Amino acid sequence: MIDPITRPIRETVAPAMRDFLQQESAGGIVLIVAAALALALANSPFAASYFAVLQVPVVAGIGDGVIDKPLLLWINDGLMAVFFFLVGLEVKREALVGQLDSWNKASLPLMAAIGGMAIPAAIYVAFNAGSPENLSGWAIPAATDIAFALGILMLLGPRVPVALKALLLAIAVIDDIGAITIIALFYTAETDMTMLLGAAATLAVLALFGRAKVGSSIPYVILGLVLWVFVLKSGVHATLAGVAAAMCVPIAASDGERPLERMEHALHPYVAFLVIPIFGFANAGVSLTGVGLDTLLSPLPLGIALGLLLGKQIGIVGFAWAAVKTGIASLPEGTSWRQVHAVSLLAGIGFTMSLFIGNLAFADPAQVDAVKIGVLSGSLVAAVAGYLMLRASLPQPQAAES
């Protein structure tokens, strides 16, 4: 029997998913434009100004609580914390009342996502085994950019089965969970225990508000900001504060309100059309002067590009096929293996999260530039190939209409 508080949530899951897909795909188009503009500026007479603006120091705080960082790090540590907060809300919703709320729904995307993270990482390590200085970037090709991927998917309109959209969304959500876990475990610097204890205490208070099912957004926003400051100064990557805070927001409040859904709906346009495009604009710019075939074929960019392009296909299709053949999962009704293969190519678009992990993995500007080249080249080929394969695998518009 469905609880009267959760019934409205379940009844709004489908509309919420439609809104998500529409905004995320449109945001993907804006992200493509922002990334293209950054790449154009980085290779134009305005390149020096573009890079200089990103290094402008920005200072904020009071007394001893001053944070002094270049603009680029405010974007990557501050704005992206909002993105990760939204990711946390989406993950929690999908796990409780969405595409991951039962084993029957979650089994196929779970197995596919595991393969889609493991195989790209293995390919990267294989290409960089002889370059120990590059091995810290092993997780870069494991990520999927849901905005880019859905942006390409939605270009084909209503011809794309809803089940296929849901599959891509679920794989991307699980990818996000994997990326968050990887960042927490493998990309954390030395920690300041005092700040970490402050973060733990703040998170405990947030959890109490969530357990009490407080419906107002105010305590979660204020305490989330305090948590972000503590986590930033603790040495743990600050964006994880966004995920932790999101996990405390209740899906249904004691007064019948739905704070998680309300906050997700309110934040999504800002993240899709502002936060992620700004991140893309700030991080996609790389000078292509002197970049030739030898650059593309060097271990770091090649490992990333092939991890995204080949690793995602092998991992997602291979693990999904094994799951279906062993009875662990079943193929969604109305979809084909060729369409799943096309989705695996779209999952090879790793832009936002791949660039983010690349910035965490490397401090050397030359390595960061190599990451950008690998991510951009692999993602571009995956996007074009995925679109063409999916278009060929779907019914023609006239057949779909009839």
BELQUI-V326470 format. One record per helix or strand of 3 or more residues. SS is the DSSP state (helix for helix, strand for strand). FROM is the first residue (numbers start at 1). LEN is the number of residues. If there is no record, write none. Layout:
<<SS	FROM	LEN> <SS	FROM	LEN>>
This chain:
<<helix	4	8> <helix	13	30> <helix	47	8> <strand	57	4> <strand	67	4> <helix	71	27> <helix	103	26> <helix	132	6> <helix	140	3> <helix	146	14> <helix	162	25> <helix	193	19> <helix	218	17> <helix	239	10> <helix	259	25> <helix	293	4> <helix	299	27> <helix	337	10> <helix	351	11> <helix	365	29> <helix	397	5>>
